[in-house]
Amino acid sequence: MTSPSPAPAPLEGPWLRLRPVAEPDLPTILEWLREPEVLHWWDNELGSLEEAREEFLEPDPRDPGAGYLIEEQGSALGYIQWWQRSDDEMDAHWAGIDIFIADPTARGRGVGTEAVRMLLAWLFEERHLHRVTIDPETGNARAIRSYQKAGFRLDGVLRHNDFMRGAWVDTQMMSILEDEWPEAKAAWDAERALG
């Protein structure tokens, strides 16, 4: 994972809020990273507040981005981040995102999809990116379905793309392009209109 930099402001959605991570959030994040479901897919158990601070609060000038807590009515449910590589000019046109839902009661009810849609709206409409990517493990079917619902399309499998739980794993590369976002947003708007 990259070290996201602090975001300038929260992102407000219809029923969720994405709030930039702050120092007082670090003990909660450390606890989340020990939760079995999160640890299985995120595979980044940190042992100290200093490690959490370095991972979630200290900016890396080579990989600009931002990390947010996902909140519903003031309760923190998980974490989402975006990041970019800053090695060359072309990298300014795309971003990658990562997410985990830590609260077990928030899983399976659209929280992840909603948070991803909120972040996509900001990345496409405010940052004017061309492409956003995400690369879940191929075995994470629930996450893949959520990302598809948010508008991501399957690009292909990257064999042995990540080292997780002591072994190489395949990941599913997924992306959404700026000209695909209006259709994805229209589907989101239609869902909201139905209540």
C-alpha positions in Angstrom: 0.0 0.0 0.0 1.0 3.6 -0.5 1.1 6.2 2.1 -1.9 8.5 1.4 -1.6 12.2 2.1 -4.3 14.0 4.1 -7.3 15.0 2.1 -8.4 18.7 2.1 -12.0 18.1 3.0 -14.6 15.4 3.7 -16.7 14.1 0.8 -20.4 14.2 1.6 -22.8 11.7 0.0 -26.5 10.8 0.3 -26.0 8.6 3.4 -22.3 8.3 3.9 -19.5 10.7 4.6 -15.8 10.1 3.7 -13.7 11.9 6.3 -10.0 12.4 6.1 -8.1 10.2 8.5 -6.8 12.0 11.6 -4.4 11.1 14.4 -7.2 10.1 16.8 -8.4 7.5 14.2 -5.1 5.5 14.3 -6.1 3.2 17.3 -9.4 2.3 15.5 -7.5 1.5 12.3 -5.0 -0.7 14.1 -7.9 -2.6 15.6 -9.6 -2.9 12.2 -6.5 -4.3 10.7 -6.6 -7.2 13.2 -10.2 -8.1 12.4 -10.1 -11.5 10.5 -12.1 -10.4 7.4 -10.1 -7.2 7.0 -6.8 -8.9 7.7 -7.6 -11.7 5.1 -8.1 -9.3 2.2 -6.0 -6.3 3.2 -3.1 -8.4 4.7 -1.4 -5.4 6.3 -1.4 -5.9 10.1 0.4 -3.1 11.7 1.9 -3.4 15.1 2.2 0.1 16.4 0.7 3.6 16.2 3.9 4.7 14.6 3.5 2.2 11.8 -0.1 3.2 11.4 0.8 6.9 11.3 3.4 6.2 8.6 0.9 4.2 6.5 -2.2 6.3 6.9 -1.1 9.9 7.7 2.3 10.7 6.4 2.3 11.8 2.8 4.6 10.1 0.3 5.6 12.7 -2.4 6.1 9.9 -4.9 2.6 8.6 -4.5 0.1 11.5 -3.8 -3.4 10.6 -2.7 -5.7 10.7 0.3 -7.2 8.3 2.8 -10.7 8.6 4.3 -12.8 6.9 7.0 -16.1 5.8 5.8 -18.8 7.1 8.2 -22.5 6.6 8.5 -24.3 8.9 11.0 -21.0 9.5 12.7 -20.0 5.9 13.1 -16.8 4.8 11.3 -17.4 1.7 9.2 -14.2 1.3 7.1 -11.5 2.9 5.1 -11.1 4.0 1.4 -8.1 5.6 -0.3 -7.0 6.9 -3.7 -3.4 7.2 -4.9 -1.4 8.1 -8.0 2.1 7.4 -9.1 3.9 10.7 -9.8 6.8 9.2 -11.9 5.8 10.7 -15.2 3.2 13.1 -16.8 0.9 10.3 -17.9 0.4 9.1 -14.4 -1.5 12.4 -13.6 -4.5 11.1 -15.6 -5.3 8.0 -13.6 -5.6 6.9 -10.0 -5.9 3.6 -8.1 -8.3 3.0 -5.2 -8.4 0.6 -2.3 -11.1 0.0 0.3 -12.0 -2.2 3.2 -15.2 -2.4 5.3 -14.3 -3.1 8.9 -17.6 -3.1 10.6 -19.2 -6.6 10.1 -22.7 -5.0 10.3 -21.9 -2.8 7.3 -21.0 -5.6 5.0 -23.5 -6.8 2.4 -25.7 -3.7 2.5 -24.0 -1.5 -0.1 -21.7 0.6 2.0 -18.6 -0.3 0.0 -20.3 0.3 -3.3 -21.6 3.7 -2.1 -18.2 4.8 -0.8 -16.5 3.8 -4.1 -19.2 5.7 -6.1 -18.6 8.8 -3.9 -14.9 8.7 -4.5 -15.3 8.0 -8.2 -17.6 11.1 -8.5 -14.9 13.2 -6.9 -12.0 11.8 -8.9 -13.8 12.2 -12.2 -15.8 15.4 -11.6 -13.3 17.4 -9.5 -9.9 16.0 -10.4 -10.9 15.2 -14.0 -9.1 11.9 -14.3 -9.2 9.7 -17.3 -9.1 6.3 -15.6 -9.5 4.8 -12.2 -8.4 1.3 -11.3 -8.8 -1.3 -8.6 -7.3 -4.8 -8.3 -9.0 -7.1 -5.9 -7.9 -10.7 -5.4 -9.6 -13.0 -7.9 -11.1 -14.9 -5.0 -12.8 -11.8 -3.5 -16.1 -12.3 -5.4 -18.1 -10.0 -3.1 -15.7 -7.1 -3.7 -15.6 -7.7 -7.5 -19.5 -7.6 -7.6 -19.5 -4.4 -5.6 -16.9 -2.7 -8.0 -18.9 -3.9 -11.0 -22.0 -2.3 -9.6 -20.1 0.9 -9.1 -19.2 0.9 -12.8 -15.8 -0.9 -13.0 -15.2 -3.3 -15.8 -13.1 -6.4 -15.8 -9.8 -5.9 -17.7 -8.1 -9.2 -17.0 -6.3 -11.3 -14.4 -2.8 -10.3 -13.3 -1.1 -13.5 -12.3 0.9 -13.5 -9.0 0.4 -9.7 -8.8 0.4 -9.5 -5.0 2.0 -11.3 -2.1 -0.7 -12.0 0.5 -0.8 -14.3 3.5 2.6 -15.7 2.7 1.9 -16.6 -1.0 1.6 -15.0 -4.4 -2.0 -14.3 -5.5 -3.7 -13.4 -8.7 -5.6 -10.1 -8.8 -8.5 -9.0 -11.1 -7.5 -5.7 -12.8 -10.6 -3.5 -13.1 -11.0 0.0 -14.4 -13.6 2.7 -15.2 -12.9 5.4 -17.7 -14.1 9.0 -17.7 -16.5 8.4 -20.6 -18.0 5.4 -18.7 -18.6 7.4 -15.5 -21.8 9.2 -16.8 -23.5 5.8 -17.3 -22.4 4.5 -13.9 -23.5 7.8 -12.3 -26.9 7.5 -14.0 -27.4 4.0 -12.6 -26.4 5.4 -9.1 -28.9 8.2 -9.5 -31.6 5.8 -10.6 -31.0 3.6 -7.5 -31.2 6.7 -5.2 -34.5 7.8 -6.9 -36.0 4.4 -6.1 -35.1 4.9 -2.4 
